[in-house]
Amino acid sequence: MSYRHRSSPLHSARASVACAYCLALAVAALMVSNPLVLGAVTVAVLGAGVAARVGPEMLRAALYALPLALGIVVINALVTRDGLTVIWRLGDLPVLGQTDITLEATTYGAILGLRAVAVILCGALYTAAVDPDEVLRLFRRVSFRSALTATLATRMVPVLIRDSRRLADAQRCRAGSPPSRLALMRAVSSGVLDRALDVAAALEVRGYGAVRRPPRHRRPWSRHDLAFAAAAFLIAATAIVVRVGGLAAFHAYPVLRATFGAGTIALAVALPAIALLPFADRRGIAR
């Protein structure tokens, strides 16, 4: 998964605003625990990915995240001893001891798994919709050399792939069992930053490190910048208010207690609406 510019309002927004938008969605996923609201946040992230025309990338991230979510459900159900509603008695298991699967532990594990999926999808949205060069440009006034090194390390990903293929071909020619993929990845990735540092040092010798800090370029705020900045603020503020104020409450232990009133339903409808509203304005976006 990598960034590619597409004709969408999120791609047209500045990098700082797009980062804040993705971060606000992740904050909302971490703050809320009510399954209805958390599901609405997940739908909002998926909808934002589809509206930003990165649906295939989001689908691939979801396919990778689902096994992790399932593992969280199983582990939480096995190791958590809280909860009063026993749904399965496994008896005395090695290491775990007396194990009873409770409805509360299983449900809370599902909540944690859904939260993990939502956060991973936020990361996928950031990766596919936010220009990494613009993100590095935000930090160049803080440390020019660090930004240059990070840029070179990012640009060396194709070199890393070619090195891994050469190492794999060479190792297949050796006798004995082939090494694991982890060993191959460790051998390849161990030198990528060293190579980036060497290239950065060579560029510094040629004068790149001697330049002064670049002047501040004041880019005017577009309608997309304002729309996504407002959406990010509203999403984060709503999630914080819900968490601090105890709205849309959910308690897993000792028995399941959740709020599914009109306020919770309105909140579940409002969050995706706020997240997707900036995509409605496509003025100035090339088809």
Residue pairs with C-beta under 8 A, 6 or more apart in sequence:
1 57
1 60
1 61
1 124
1 127
1 128
2 127
2 128
2 157
3 127
3 128
3 129
3 130
3 131
3 132
4 128
5 11
5 131
6 52
6 53
6 54
6 129
7 53
7 285
7 286
7 287
8 51
8 52
8 53
8 129
8 279
8 285
9 51
9 52
9 224
9 227
9 228
9 278
9 279
9 281
9 282
9 285
10 18
10 21
10 48
10 51
10 52
10 129
10 224
10 228
10 278
10 279
11 18
11 52
11 129
11 131
12 222
12 224
12 284
12 285
13 21
13 222
13 224
13 225
13 227
13 228
14 134
14 219
14 221
14 222
14 225
15 130
15 131
15 134
15 135
15 137
15 138
16 138
17 224
17 225
17 228
17 229
17 232
18 126
18 129
18 130
18 228
19 126
19 130
19 135
20 228
20 229
20 232
21 48
21 228
21 229
21 231
21 232
21 235
22 122
22 123
22 125
22 126
22 129
22 130
23 122
23 232
23 236
24 231
24 232
24 233
24 235
24 236
24 239
25 41
25 44
25 45
25 48
25 118
25 122
25 125
25 235
25 275
26 118
26 119
26 122
26 123
27 235
27 236
27 239
27 240
28 41
28 44
28 235
28 236
28 238
28 239
28 271
29 38
29 41
29 42
29 45
29 115
29 118
29 119
29 122
30 115
30 119
31 239
31 240
31 242
31 243
32 38
32 41
32 239
32 242
32 243
32 248
33 111
33 250
34 248
34 249
34 250
34 258
34 259
34 260
34 264
35 110
35 111
35 114
35 250
35 258
36 248
36 258
36 260
36 264
36 265
36 268
37 242
37 248
37 264
37 267
37 268
37 271
38 111
38 114
38 115
38 118
39 114
39 268
40 267
40 268
40 269
40 271
40 272
41 118
41 271
41 272
42 114
42 117
42 118
42 121
43 272
44 271
44 272
44 274
44 275
44 276
45 58
45 118
45 121
45 122
45 125
45 275
46 58
46 62
46 121
47 272
47 275
47 276
48 125
48 275
48 276
48 279
49 55
49 57
49 58
49 121
49 124
49 125
49 128
49 129
50 58
51 276
51 279
52 125
52 128
52 129
52 279
54 124
54 125
54 128
54 129
57 124
57 127
57 128
58 121
58 124
58 125
58 128
60 124
61 120
61 121
61 123
61 124
62 117
62 120
62 121
64 120
65 116
65 117
65 120
65 121
66 117
68 113
68 116
68 117
68 120
69 110
69 113
69 114
69 116
69 117
70 113
71 113
72 109
72 112
72 113
72 116
73 106
73 109
73 110
73 112
73 113
74 109
75 109
76 105
76 106
76 108
76 109
76 112
77 101
77 102
77 105
77 106
77 109
78 96
78 99
78 101
79 96
80 102
80 105
80 108
80 109
81 100
81 105
82 102
82 104
82 105
82 252
82 253
82 254
83 102
83 103
83 104
83 105
83 252
83 253
83 254
83 255
84 102
84 104
84 254
84 255
85 102
85 103
85 104
85 255
85 256
86 100
86 101
86 102
86 103
87 101
87 102
87 103
87 106
88 100
88 101
89 99
89 100
89 101
90 99
90 100
90 101
91 98
91 99
92 98
92 99
93 99
103 256
104 252
104 253
104 254
104 255
104 256
105 252
107 252
107 256
108 252
108 253
111 250
111 252
132 154
133 151
136 147
136 150
136 151
136 154
137 147
139 146
139 147
140 147
140 148
140 213
140 214
141 213
141 214
141 216
144 209
144 211
144 213
144 214
145 200
145 204
145 209
148 200
148 203
148 208
149 193
149 196
149 197
149 200
152 196
152 199
152 200
153 192
153 193
153 196
156 192
156 195
156 196
159 192
159 195
160 188
160 189
160 192
163 188
163 191
164 184
164 185
164 188
167 184
167 187
167 188
168 184
171 178
171 179
171 184
172 178
200 208
203 209
204 210
222 284
223 281
223 283
223 284
224 278
224 281
224 284
227 277
227 278
227 281
228 278
230 278
231 274
231 275
231 277
231 278
234 274
235 271
235 274
235 275
238 267
238 270
238 271
238 274
241 247
242 248
242 267
247 259
247 263
247 264
247 267
248 259
248 263
248 264
248 267
249 257
249 258
249 259
250 257
250 258
250 259
251 257
251 258
